[in-house]
Amino acid sequence: MKVIGSGFGRTGTLSLKVALEKLGFGPCYHMQEVVKRPKHIQTWHNIAHGKPVDWHNLFQGFQAAVDFPTSIFYKELLAAFPQAKIVHTVRDPERWYDSTLETIYQVQYVFPGWLQKMVKTIGRFLDMESRLIWQSLFENNFENRQRAIEIFQEYTEEVKRTVPPDRLLIFHVQEGWAPLCRFLDVPTPDTPFPHVNDRETMLRRFRMIRFASHGGPVVATGLFLIGLYGILSLGG
């Protein structure tokens, strides 16, 4: 592991994933990698329930990792991968909150209980996400806008205090290639920095899932599974 992203979801983590892979730090772990791998969902579910984890085994084959739930464990990953550098993505706090509330926070409400019981992997995923992100990180109080934004800002300050300055980049994806390439000591590509604008796509998939819920379990389950991957792969 060469690069660890400590920034929250909805701070440009999917754009950062694409950028890191373009720079040769791929494959890069992201929430979409979790969704594609039932064994990883089980591992993160175990972590959410306090069980130990072999970080080297979990990230075997990956050179970088960004986005939730990885970013929550940047301290543990620093210890496990002492040579890795930390890229902490930031964003205007107000816009970050609005985007998060409208998108990834809603995931827990679009999948009905019957589906979570029928498809255990979805149930485990949603339980993991709830425990690690909404209950623990955001104190089960994310809908309190002021407190959620305070946690967002406090987290950045904690990262600054924790990570040695020569190993940390505070990065806004709108800054483009220059600061990222300087930090990682790699040449700057001659192509535009990737800006993955996925908010409208995610909202369309929410509507698809809600529509699918009227089709009954047999019809809906396949659409729900497609929708789960589609939504969560856009979690950046």
Secondary structure, DSSP 8 states (H G I E B T S, - for coil): --EEE-S-TTSSHHHHHHHHHHTT--SEE-HHHHHH-HHHHHHHHHHHTT----HHHHTTT-SEE-STTGGGGHHHHHHHSTT-EEEEE---HHHHHHHHHHTGGGHHHHS-HHHHHHSHHHHHHHHHHIIIIIIIITTT-TT-HHHHHHHHHHHHHHHHHHS-GGGEEEE-GGG-HHHHHHHHT----SS-------HHHHHHHHHHHHHHGGGHHHHHHHHHHHHHHHHHTT--
